[in-house]
Amino acid sequence: MDGLLLIDKPQGITSHDVVDIARRKFNMRRIGHAGSLDPLATGLLIILVGKATSHFNRYMHFDKEYNATLRLGAATDSGDSQGKVTASNVSYAHISEPRVLEAFKGLEGRTENVPPMISALKHKGRPLYELARQGITVERKPRLVEIYRLTLLKYSPPDIEFEVKCSKGTYIRSLAEEIARRLDCVGHISQIRRISIGPYKVSEAKKIDNFDADDIRPCQS
C-alpha cells in the first residue's frame, strides 16, 4: 500500500492526529504528512503512505493557496485566535478598502516573512512553540518568500477576507500581521483554509471520517 491520500483536515485537530488516524485505519506505521496545518486551520493535507514517504521533499516544495480572514484590532502571541491576546481595542476606523488593496499590492512578489514564535520551526533542536510555552522568545531570521497573488475577497470591518498563493515556507499568520502593520493596526488570523498544494485541490480531498485504501493515489512521477 503506497501512494498519497488527500485529506480535508477539520478544525481543532493537529496534522499528526490525521496521520495517527490513517495509521490505525491502514494498520501500518510508515505514514506521514507533507506540510502541516495549525489546529485552527482546515483544508488540504497530503498524507504519504508507505514508500511514498521517501518522496516527502517533492511535495514540501509545492506552492500553496489559502483562504484566510484577518481580524483587525486585536493581536495575539500566536498570530491566530487560539493565542493569548497581547493587544486589544486598537482602532481600525482609518482603514478603507483602497488602503487594504494598496497594502496587498505592496506585498506581492518577493517579501520577507518572519516565522512566528508559536510554530514547529526548530531552534537548536527544540520546536519554537516549546520555548514560547516557557516564556522564551528567540530571534527568528526572516525568510525570503514569494507571494504570487494576494486577492481581497471581502472587507467587512474588522475582518479582511483574502486569498493568497505563495511559495513554500510562508507563514500566513505572519503575512496577516504584516498586512495589519502596513495598515497601522494590529490583527490576527481568525480562520484559515488551505485550498491547494501544487496541482492538488481540496475539492479532491476526502473527509477525515470517510476515506479508505481505494482513495490512495499514485505518487507524481
BAKEDO-233526 format. One record per residue (C-alpha): residue number from 1; residue in one letter; x, y, z. Coordinates in steps of 0.05 Angstrom, whole numbers, plus 5000, padded with zeros to 4 digits. Each point is the difference from the previous one (the first is absolute). Layout:
<lumkols>
   marmi   papa   east   north     up
     NUM      A      X       Y      Z
...
</lumkols>
This chain:
<lumkols>
   marmi   papa   east   north     up
       1      M   5000    5000   5000
       2      D   5039    5060   4974
       3      G   4979    5069   4975
       4      L   4968    5064   5024
       5      L   4934    5016   5032
       6      L   4967    5068   4997
       7      I   4964    5018   5065
       8      D   4957    5061   5016
       9      K   5023    5012   5072
      10      P   4946    5026   5047
      11      Q   5012    5055   5051
      12      G   5024    4981   5069
      13      I   5047    4942   4986
      14      T   5073    4999   4983
      15      S   5031    4974   4936
      16      H   5032    4944   5040
      17      D   4931    4981   5025
      18      V   4980    4988   4927
      19      V   5063    4957   4991
      20      D   4981    4959   5061
      21      I   4929    4989   4974
      22      A   5029    4976   4933
      23      R   5049    4953   5036
      24      R   4944    4968   5039
      25      K   4955    4996   4938
      26      F   5053    4965   4958
      27      N   5035    4964   5057
      28      M   5069    5025   4979
      29      R   5052    5047   5028
      30      R   5034    5026   4938
      31      I   4954    5059   4990
      32      G   5015    5075   5005
      33      H   4976    5067   4975
      34      A   5031    5050   4952
      35      G   4990    5068   5031
      36      S   4963    5010   5066
      37      L   4939    5043   5015
      38      D   4988    5036   5066
      39      P   4943    4972   5043
      40      L   4959    5061   4982
      41      A   5008    4988   4926
      42      T   4958    4957   4955
      43      G   5012    4975   4930
      44      L   5047    4960   4958
      45      L   5050    4953   5033
      46      I   5042    4952   4958
      47      I   5009    4934   5036
      48      L   5058    4957   4974
      49      V   4990    4924   5007
      50      G   5054    4946   4997
      51      K   5056    5011   4951
      52      A   4971    5068   4982
      53      T   5030    5027   5065
      54      S   5067    5000   4965
      55      H   4973    5054   4952
      56      F   4987    5048   5058
      57      N   5043    5057   4973
      58      R   4965    4999   4932
      59      Y   4934    5018   5031
      60      M   5028    5049   5051
      61      H   5027    5044   4944
      62      F   4932    5012   4967
      63      D   4968    5069   5001
      64      K   4938    5006   5042
      65      E   4934    5039   5000
      66      Y   4960    5022   5060
      67      N   4935    5035   5017
      68      A   5007    5038   5065
      69      T   4968    5055   5042
      70      L   5041    5054   5035
      71      R   4963    5030   5059
      72      L   5024    5070   5015
      73      G   5003    5034   5068
      74      A   5030    4945   5043
      75      A   5066    4963   5000
      76      T   5019    4933   5030
      77      D   5065    4966   5018
      78      S   4987    4945   4948
      79      G   4974    5045   4945
      80      D   4933    4964   4999
      81      S   4937    4997   5042
      82      Q   5026    4942   5043
      83      G   5056    5042   5031
      84      K   5004    5046   5060
      85      V   4976    5071   4986
      86      T   5058    5048   5002
      87      A   4964    5063   4975
      88      S   4927    5016   4993
      89      N   4951    5056   4984
      90      V   5048    5030   4948
      91      S   4962    5045   4953
      92      Y   4992    4980   4927
      93      A   4952    5057   4983
      94      H   5054    5032   4955
      95      I   5005    4938   4955
      96      S   4963    5003   4933
      97      E   4995    4947   4946
      98      P   5046    5039   4953
      99      R   5052    5002   5055
     100      V   4994    4924   5009
     101      L   5010    4990   4926
     102      E   5061    5045   5002
     103      A   5030    4958   5056
     104      F   4986    4937   4962
     105      K   5034    5026   4937
     106      G   5062    5019   5040
     107      L   5007    4928   5026
     108      E   4996    4964   4933
     109      G   5065    4973   4973
     110      R   5061    4983   5042
     111      T   4991    5020   5072
     112      E   5028    4984   5069
     113      N   4959    4956   5046
     114      V   5020    4991   5073
     115      P   4980    4932   5030
     116      P   4955    5008   5062
     117      M   5026    4978   5068
     118      I   4943    4951   5006
     119      S   5019    4955   4943
     120      A   5033    4932   4988
     121      L   5064    5032   4973
     122      K   5059    4978   5042
     123      H   5052    5041   5037
     124      K   5061    4960   5023
     125      G   4960    4936   4992
     126      R   4938    5023   5038
     127      P   4934    5022   4969
     128      L   4987    5074   5009
     129      Y   4932    4986   5031
     130      E   5033    4963   5058
     131      L   5044    5061   5014
     132      A   4940    5046   4994
     133      R   4962    4959   5053
     134      Q   5059    5014   5047
     135      G   4996    5074   4987
     136      I   5063    4999   4958
     137      T   5004    5042   4937
     138      V   5057    4991   4950
     139      E   5019    5041   4939
     140      R   4973    4969   4936
     141      K   5033    5016   4935
     142      P   4951    5025   4946
     143      R   4989    4952   4942
     144      L   4998    5025   4929
     145      V   4935    4973   4971
     146      E   4959    5013   4938
     147      I   4929    5027   5002
     148      Y   4975    4984   4930
     149      R   4930    5026   5011
     150      L   4965    5036   5057
     151      T   4926    5012   4986
     152      L   4950    5037   5043
     153      L   4935    4960   5003
     154      K   4962    5044   5049
     155      Y   5013    5057   5048
     156      S   4948    5003   5054
     157      P   5033    5035   5060
     158      P   5031    4973   5042
     159      D   5009    4941   4952
     160      I   5043    4997   4937
     161      E   4986    4935   4962
     162      F   5054    4985   4949
     163      E   5029    4946   4956
     164      V   5075    4990   4991
     165      K   5044    4957   4956
     166      C   5070    4995   5028
     167      S   5064    4961   5000
     168      K   5019    4947   5050
     169      G   5019    5023   5069
     170      T   4952    5059   5002
     171      Y   4966    5009   5067
     172      I   4931    5030   4988
     173      R   4995    5023   5072
     174      S   5063    5042   4990
     175      L   4974    5025   4933
     176      A   4936    5022   5034
     177      E   5038    5037   5055
     178      E   5041    5036   4947
     179      I   4936    5021   4963
     180      A   4973    5028   5065
     181      R   5066    5036   5014
     182      R   4998    5033   4931
     183      L   4930    5023   5017
     184      D   5026    5032   5065
     185      C   4961    4950   5041
     186      V   5006    4931   5031
     187      G   4964    4936   4983
     188      H   4998    4925   5001
     189      I   4974    4942   4958
     190      S   4930    4979   5020
     191      Q   4991    4947   4947
     192      I   5045    4967   4948
     193      R   4988    4946   4949
     194      R   5052    4969   4953
     195      I   4968    4991   4932
     196      S   5057    4973   4959
     197      I   5070    4970   5002
     198      G   5033    5001   4931
     199      P   4952    4964   4953
     200      Y   4957    4971   5056
     201      K   4935    5033   5020
     202      V   4960    4995   5064
     203      S   4939    4985   4958
     204      E   5033    4932   4985
     205      A   5012    4985   5074
     206      K   4964    4950   5044
     207      K   4969    5016   5068
     208      I   5036    4972   5060
     209      D   4944    4951   5014
     210      N   4990    4978   4928
     211      F   5062    4972   4968
     212      D   5028    4930   4985
     213      A   5055    4965   4962
     214      D   4966    5013   4933
     215      D   5012    5074   5010
     216      I   5076    4993   4999
     217      R   5027    5025   4934
     218      P   5068    4990   4967
     219      C   5056    5049   5013
     220      Q   5017    5050   4946
     221      S   5054    4975   4954
</lumkols>
